Amino acid sequence: MHAVTDAPAETQRRDALAERLFLSTVGAVDLLAVHVGDRLGWYQALADGGPSTAAELAAAGGTDARYAREWLEQQAVSGILEVDDAAAEADARRYTLPAGHAEALLDRESLSYSAPLARITVACAAVMPQLLEAFRSGGGVPWTAYGADGREAQADVNRPLFVHLLGQEWLPSLPEVHERLSRPGARVADVACGGGWSSIAIARAYPHARVDGYDVDEASIDLARANAAAAGVADRVAFHVRDVSLDPAPAGPYDLVCVFEAVHDLAQPVPLLAALRGLAGEDGTVLVMDERTAETFTAPGDEMERMLYGYSVFCCLPVGRSEDPSVATGTVMRPATLAGYAREAGFADAEVLGIEHDTFRFYRLV
Ligand SMILES: C[S@@+](CC[C@H](N)C(=O)[O-])C[C@H]1O[C@@H](n2cnc3c(N)ncnc32)[C@H](O)[C@@H]1O
């Protein structure tokens, strides 16, 4: 053990870390409890039924009253629910979901929708045995191992951004793209489309456009097809199970070829980017959205960088390494890394666009 040279300073650091981890534990149980309320439909039941007792909540959700009571008490103590009469007998107390909390927990198109953050965290924790094995062996954990929680939470977490910003702000801020997508016969390829919300948002914003969404994951394509049908755009949005880097057969050229939040997940990004070049032909635009990382490694980092590294360790890096060979990018793909992949794929550069967003950065590959 190293000698401690500055005991008071080290004592402060020890105490600060212990305090921080205690608060992190409080935050972790908040997320777990939100996941329970989300998955069991308890938040929805409270929103639909109004102030409820434990027995009423349990009956509405087909769940057990004693567990419902404990969860309600936990939620009230945590300040997520309000208790109408804390002094009443436990079984007589009624609990209310405040309207603002209902939006953050239940409104899937609200920009404040946060329940998927709990779900993705649970999905990462659920594969911990495989993660530990991968960290030992140098292997990976495939995206399919994260299951419906990973797949659906990923789709849900980006859905409000796509629905509210992609067709209303982000694409219109690129005049040439906006103009081309507004023409009759416009064509868009949405590569690694996941649950399809980006494809759906583009189709909604550009009524003349036809969109092809591509993903290697069959379950994601099933989800995307169901989402497009429910959104009423299935006649102009088609989804395909395909790795376009291996099989770019779907006929280009497309006016717009985009990849949203996926390049850093790829074991082999260069062949995929090269295929995008082909799909865009001479005149199409290749657009990449990926995480707004810091320009360079800086430690300690801000909360966004901490979050990105968390997703990288527990999801994106192991997913990227589940194929061999892999360039092993991880979530923290900095602009210079993408520019390097783009040049290897035959582009001159990955131009950073001026679109402002806290989480994402946008690039045009030229
Ligand atoms: C992080 S998710 C992003 C999904 C979606 N674009 C979004 O923003 O929600 C990454 C997606 O990339 C897909 N993927 C991985 N490798 C791929 C490949 N070679 N070709 C197409 N899709 C791929 C995965 O199946 C997954 O759906």
The ligand as a MOL file (V3000), in Angstrom:
LIG
                    3D

  0  0  0     0  0            999 V3000
M  V30 BEGIN CTAB
M  V30 COUNTS 27 29 0 0 0
M  V30 BEGIN ATOM
M  V30 1 C -27.8400 2.0340 -30.6310 0
M  V30 2 S -28.9170 1.2790 -31.7630 0 CHG=1
M  V30 3 C -29.5530 2.6940 -32.6380 0
M  V30 4 C -30.8770 2.4250 -33.2670 0
M  V30 5 C -31.5810 3.6500 -33.8820 0
M  V30 6 N -30.8440 4.2210 -34.9780 0
M  V30 7 C -31.8680 4.7130 -32.8330 0
M  V30 8 O -31.3410 5.8150 -32.9200 0
M  V30 9 O -32.6190 4.4100 -31.8990 0 CHG=-1
M  V30 10 C -27.8120 0.5670 -32.9270 0
M  V30 11 C -28.5070 -0.2930 -33.9860 0
M  V30 12 O -27.5220 -0.6700 -34.9500 0
M  V30 13 C -27.9070 -1.9340 -35.4570 0
M  V30 14 N -26.7560 -2.4880 -36.1770 0
M  V30 15 C -25.5840 -2.9290 -35.6850 0
M  V30 16 N -24.7730 -3.3310 -36.6720 0
M  V30 17 C -25.4370 -3.1060 -37.8330 0
M  V30 18 C -25.1300 -3.2950 -39.2150 0
M  V30 19 N -23.9580 -3.8010 -39.5890 0
M  V30 20 N -26.0450 -2.9500 -40.1230 0
M  V30 21 C -27.2450 -2.4320 -39.7610 0
M  V30 22 N -27.6010 -2.2500 -38.4610 0
M  V30 23 C -26.7010 -2.5700 -37.5240 0
M  V30 24 C -28.3360 -2.6670 -34.1890 0
M  V30 25 O -29.0900 -3.8190 -34.4790 0
M  V30 26 C -29.1180 -1.5740 -33.4670 0
M  V30 27 O -30.4760 -1.6180 -33.7950 0
M  V30 END ATOM
M  V30 BEGIN BOND
M  V30 1 1 1 2
M  V30 2 1 2 3
M  V30 3 1 2 10
M  V30 4 1 3 4
M  V30 5 1 4 5
M  V30 6 1 5 6
M  V30 7 1 5 7
M  V30 8 2 7 8
M  V30 9 1 7 9
M  V30 10 1 10 11
M  V30 11 1 11 12
M  V30 12 1 11 26
M  V30 13 1 12 13
M  V30 14 1 13 14
M  V30 15 1 13 24
M  V30 16 1 14 15
M  V30 17 1 14 23
M  V30 18 2 15 16
M  V30 19 1 16 17
M  V30 20 1 17 18
M  V30 21 2 17 23
M  V30 22 1 18 19
M  V30 23 2 18 20
M  V30 24 1 20 21
M  V30 25 2 21 22
M  V30 26 1 22 23
M  V30 27 1 24 25
M  V30 28 1 24 26
M  V30 29 1 26 27
M  V30 END BOND
M  V30 END CTAB
M  END
